Amino acid sequence: MVCAGAVIRDVASVRGRSIIQLADRITRKLKTLTTRPVSATWPTGVISFTFDDFPKSALSAGATILESHGARGTYYTAFGLAKTHGAPGEMFDLDDVREAFSRGHEIACHTHTHINCATAKPAQLESEIRANAAAAAATLSGIPLINFSYPFGGISRRAKTAIRPFFASCRGIEPGINEGVPDYAELRANRIYTSLFDEARLRALVDRNRAVGGWLIFYTHDVGDAPSAYGCTGAELDSVVSYAASHSPVLPVREVVSAMGAARAP
């Protein structure tokens, strides 16, 4: 059976082996199993909340909101951004990464320096992935990053071909619900931004996801009283998480991918 616990046991048993080799083995195992419709595992749908870039407020405010509803999220992290300041505000430091992980949240890959994958060459993409994997392994005692999201939502056919073999899933920013057998090379996701916030529309997405038995993914960046153009307020995030948690299971991306694999395990 492929599950999060099995992934951790795999890590613990492979000392001295390349973290990329380990991640490759895990993702190959998962990809041979993830061919079942989402509704076969979750008839009433499943929902994930994700944070891109990992601003500090995504942990201090975002994680607290998720945890208040018994949920955990996925933090797409470019380790080259540690201790920097960007449009979403002050970025994470390595202690934030360890804390998020220790609290049950997923740390996932967002390249190493937050490059636009649509314009990067395959060799550069592989170098970015390997550098981020090494930084994550050093920070999290060898835990691999098994899921990915495209910085800026920058996707091309060449990028998908180059990146997909390294991960169990890759998330984009094309809105919608992942129905049936998802496209694991470009999972759909829906933004929660203050500038575009429409609670009724987001609740309608949750309702439709439950009706079709799909996988609904939300994303944002910072969370605070005065969010950036790429973030939302705590009240906005809480309203969506609260409604989502009352209608479907809310799980990190790794748990959904793992469970989809477990559903097909012999």
SULHU-V299615 format. One record per backbone hydrogen bond with DSSP energy under -1.0 kcal/mol. CO is the residue of the C=O (numbers start at 1). NH is the residue of the N-H. If there is no record, write none. Layout:
# SULHU-V299615
co | nh
CO | NH
CO | NH
This chain:
# SULHU-V299615
co | nh
3 | 7
4 | 8
5 | 9
6 | 10
7 | 11
8 | 12
9 | 13
11 | 14
18 | 22
19 | 23
20 | 24
21 | 25
22 | 26
23 | 27
24 | 28
25 | 29
26 | 30
27 | 31
28 | 32
30 | 33
30 | 34
33 | 35
37 | 40
38 | 41
38 | 42
42 | 45
46 | 216
47 | 251
48 | 218
49 | 74
50 | 220
51 | 76
54 | 92
55 | 58
56 | 59
56 | 60
57 | 61
57 | 62
61 | 65
62 | 66
63 | 67
64 | 68
66 | 69
66 | 71
67 | 70
73 | 106
74 | 51
75 | 108
76 | 53
77 | 110
78 | 81
79 | 82
81 | 84
84 | 91
86 | 89
89 | 86
90 | 56
92 | 83
93 | 97
94 | 98
95 | 99
96 | 100
97 | 101
98 | 102
99 | 103
100 | 105
101 | 104
106 | 75
108 | 77
109 | 149
112 | 80
116 | 119
121 | 125
122 | 126
123 | 127
124 | 128
125 | 129
126 | 130
127 | 131
128 | 132
129 | 133
130 | 134
131 | 135
132 | 136
133 | 137
134 | 138
135 | 139
136 | 140
137 | 142
140 | 143
146 | 168
147 | 109
148 | 171
150 | 153
151 | 154
156 | 160
157 | 161
158 | 162
159 | 163
160 | 164
163 | 166
164 | 167
169 | 148
170 | 187
171 | 150
174 | 189
177 | 179
178 | 215
180 | 38
182 | 184
183 | 186
184 | 170
187 | 172
190 | 219
193 | 196
194 | 197
198 | 202
199 | 203
200 | 204
201 | 205
202 | 206
203 | 207
204 | 208
205 | 209
206 | 210
207 | 211
208 | 212
209 | 213
209 | 214
214 | 46
215 | 178
216 | 48
217 | 190
218 | 50
219 | 192
220 | 52
222 | 232
228 | 231
231 | 194
232 | 224
233 | 237
234 | 238
235 | 239
236 | 240
237 | 241
238 | 242
239 | 243
240 | 244
241 | 245
242 | 246
244 | 247
244 | 248
249 | 47
252 | 256
253 | 257
254 | 258
255 | 259
256 | 260
257 | 261
258 | 262
259 | 263
261 | 264
